[in-house]
Amino acid sequence: MLKFFCLFLALVFLALPFLGFESWHFVCVNLGLLCLFDAYYYFKHQKSYVMAHFGLIVVMFFLSMSFWEVFSIINAQLGLWKNVRVFESALEQAQYALGHGLLIPLTFVMLSCFFPKLKKLKMRSFSFGLELLLGCLLLVLVFLVKPLNIFIWVAIFLILDALCFKQTNIGLLALIKAKRFYPIIAFICIALVLGLFWEGYNQLQQEWTFTFTHFNFFPIFGMPILGYLGYIPFIASLFNFYLLMESVVVKKPLALAK
């Protein structure tokens, strides 16, 4: 019965923005997708991912809020997007925190539906140092060369992916070198689906707008195509950030549980 209840909750949350709760669209779409994929996980494994890993979900929630605050500080310098709404009341601040706190939990629940776990890679030849150097150089260029601002997600991904591989022997670029493409395809699909939902629901009541001065073409729900594709390194960065933080604390990266 729990899987059908999760499915019911998913449909309710995804429908709420169309029923007068437009201002809660970001929270609703994240909760809806979380319940939807948790129900799918339940159908496959006869258990709820969220309930089986509730403690981890809570940790992911707070890490996700912290991670987004870092991005907000960076954006204050680059000005890639701006919030249309001002979150002043306690309820609005809770709404903002809840919406962004669900980013990492949602990423892991969706990933767990497509492949059970990531194994450590035994790759002595993979140069995490080169990846880290490229990420740092791109990060510097992002702040110095305005047309490159849009590549901030790529720079942060390269840095986190290199550090994650060094700490846990799990890295997305290393997976590509090892010719293990299925997880990479899953990341790309998940990122594009999430981006489509977020930008689509943002049209109901605009909560953010983008202020790209370059490469501002072929918009998808108002998001320029290069910005939309930026959801791929963004979602990958969320994944790497959690694995990195967890490995520092418990010395053992999370295996996406069966």
Secondary structure by P-SEA (a helix, b strand, c coil): caaaaaaaaaaaaaaccccccccaaaaaaaaaaaaaaaaaaaaaccccccccaaaaaaaaaaaaaaaaaaaaaaaaaacccccccccccaaaaaaaaaaaaaaaaaaaaaaaaccccccccccccccaaaaaaaaaaaaaaaacccccccaaaaaaaaaaaaaaaacccccaaaaaaacccaaaaaaaaaaaaaaaaaaaaaaacccccccccccccccccccccccccaaaaaaaaaaaaaaaaaaaaccccccccc
